[in-house]
Amino acid sequence: MTPSAHALVLLLALMGAIPSSAQRPRAREAGVVVGILPTGPANAITDVEGVRVGQVTVSEGDSVRTGVTAILPHAGNLFRERVPASIHVGNGFGKLLGFTQVRELGELETPILLTCTLCVWRAADAMAGWLLAQPGMEDVRSINPVAGETNDGTLNDIRARPIRPEHVVRALESASAGPVEEGSVGAGAGTVAFGWTGGIGTSSRRLPASLGGYTVGVLVQSNFGGVLTINGAPVGRELGRFAFQRELAAIPPVHEDRADGSIMIVLATDAPVDARNLDRVARRALSGLARTGASMTNGSGDYVIAFSTAATVRRRAGTAPAATAELPNDALSPLFQAAAEATEEAILNSLFRATTVRSRGNTVEALPLDRTLDILRRYNALRWNETIPPR
């Protein structure tokens, strides 16, 4: 974003014409270039053709800060035209409905929902009802809704279980391609990451034609801790906010981060890969998570849901098996790189776009971008791609 564009954004925000999150750039806009591969046009999971995202933010009174984020692999009837899928567990302290059937059959037959911990069953039930009411579903007697969560109880009255069926339906029916709203929105409205507000973040990578030309897109719901690291720079340490600080410092920290929490990572690709190789790609997303400074502690639920939208590997219910054309194992390494990079940048986008949230008598501040960028400059961690000498 150019200086003049930043000035316009700030002016409009002061006039109340746009939400305050628009004042906060995405990581790449601020000069944080992650990895070596190019992004897709929107730098979002929706760069994978057919993928759509819908979100509903639920903010009520002074105690409810939560929401729903829906990810749809394609625009058709997913139950009738299933996509290969895999779920990889980094640490299993979480609630992920639909896990066993996806792992057993290697396919996804519903959209994916993200929400808060004690809302996950209500969200899944609402989606099941919505799906069963769709045309062509009159004879369905079994359905496997996939719904995951992170615990936003610091900022959200989670025991009230405030997600209602209309929130889920609106998220599903409003899902669209193109740019994805990030930060303190949807299922990320009340989450906390590395001691600052977390939220929804997304990113993508598009492989060059020589490596297949495929796209990998990632969306995260960040709500975890550790020692924030950006492009190798120890930002959390420099800002004086990191996990186990109370035990390591004589002076108690302003905000204690026990590093517990969770992250949901949804990965989409148009590469023709089966469930087995999708699991291999999903594992590499965790290396992107690790690069941000997470250690996947005991109380953290760390899940990756990966699926392929490629037409050649879809599974059409009630029809004879189609001939499939899948990538060989030797072609997977570029997808591994893309998964790691897109996950890392998606997490940073969730932090960069998140805003300060106040609720339940608590205030969780947004990551201070001015100070963060100063640290990154000192560690030479900004705009590395602009300093590569010509060959």
Secondary structure, 3 states (H helix, E strand, C coil): CCHHHHHHHHHHHHCCCCCHHHHCCCCCCCCCCCCCCCCCCCCCHHHCCCCEEEEEEEEECCCEEEEEEEEECCCCCCCCEEEEEEEEEEEECCCCECHHHHHHHCEECCCEEEEEHHHHHHHHHHHHHHHHCCCCCCCCCCCCCEEEEECCCCCCCHHHCCCCHHHHHHHHHCCECCCCCCECCHHHCCCEECCEECEEEEEEEECCHHHCCCEEEEEEEEECCECCCECCECHHHHHCCCECHHHHCCCCCCCCECCCEEEEEEEEECCCCCHHHHHHHHHHHHHHHHHCCECCCCCEEEEEEEEECCHHHCEECCCCCCCCCCCCHHHCHHHHHHHHHHHHHHHHHHHHHCCCEEECCEEECCCCHHHHHHHHHHCCCCCHHHCCCCC
